[in-house]
Amino acid sequence: MKKTYKIDVDCANCASKMEDAAKKTEGVKDAVVNFMTLKMNVEFEEGQDHKAVMQEVLKNCKKVEDDCEIFL
């Protein structure tokens, strides 16, 4: 399953950090952050609860960029 989320981030470097953190989250097959559109596209692994996975993605993103936001 693929879903798109609106994000709030200050710079392209921070967006890159968010993308890397999302990709390393268990349950995420792939993630792409587009700084220009302020959107994150996430592809989940088969059988994962996307809501629970996205809570972990948000936690991991906050670790690398504490003022970022993902609108779930």
C-alpha positions as CSV (number, residue, x, y, z in Angstrom):
1,M,0.0,0.0,0.0
2,K,1.2,3.5,-0.8
3,K,0.0,6.7,0.9
4,T,0.9,10.4,0.7
5,Y,1.3,12.6,3.7
6,K,1.6,16.4,3.9
7,I,4.7,17.4,5.8
8,D,6.2,20.6,7.3
9,V,9.9,21.0,7.1
10,D,12.2,24.0,6.8
11,C,14.9,23.0,4.3
12,A,15.8,20.5,1.7
13,N,18.6,19.0,3.9
14,C,16.1,18.4,6.6
15,A,13.7,16.8,4.1
16,S,16.5,14.4,3.1
17,K,17.1,13.5,6.8
18,M,13.4,12.8,7.2
19,E,13.4,10.6,4.1
20,D,16.4,8.5,5.4
21,A,14.7,8.1,8.8
22,A,11.4,7.0,7.2
23,K,13.2,4.4,5.0
24,K,14.9,2.9,8.1
25,T,11.6,2.5,9.9
26,E,10.4,-1.1,10.3
27,G,7.3,-1.7,8.1
28,V,8.3,0.9,5.5
29,K,9.2,-0.6,2.1
30,D,10.2,2.8,0.6
31,A,9.7,6.5,1.3
32,V,10.3,9.6,-0.8
33,V,10.1,13.2,0.5
34,N,9.6,16.0,-1.9
35,F,10.6,19.3,-0.4
36,M,9.1,21.4,-3.1
37,T,5.6,20.0,-2.6
38,L,6.1,19.3,1.1
39,K,4.8,15.7,0.7
40,M,6.1,12.3,1.8
41,N,5.1,9.3,-0.2
42,V,5.4,6.1,1.8
43,E,5.1,2.5,0.5
44,F,4.4,0.0,3.3
45,E,5.5,-3.6,3.5
46,E,2.7,-6.2,3.0
47,G,0.4,-6.7,6.0
48,Q,1.6,-3.7,8.0
49,D,-0.8,-1.3,9.9
50,H,0.0,1.9,8.2
51,K,-1.2,4.1,11.1
52,A,1.1,2.3,13.6
53,V,4.0,2.4,11.2
54,M,3.5,6.2,10.6
55,Q,3.6,6.8,14.3
56,E,7.1,5.2,14.3
57,V,8.1,7.2,11.2
58,L,7.1,10.4,12.9
59,K,9.1,9.4,16.1
60,N,12.2,8.6,13.9
61,C,11.9,11.8,11.9
62,K,11.7,13.9,15.1
63,K,14.9,12.3,16.3
64,V,16.8,13.7,13.3
65,E,14.8,16.9,12.8
66,D,12.9,17.9,15.9
67,D,10.8,20.7,14.4
68,C,9.5,18.6,11.4
69,E,5.9,17.6,11.2
70,I,4.0,14.9,9.4
71,F,0.2,15.4,9.1
72,L,-1.3,12.0,9.7
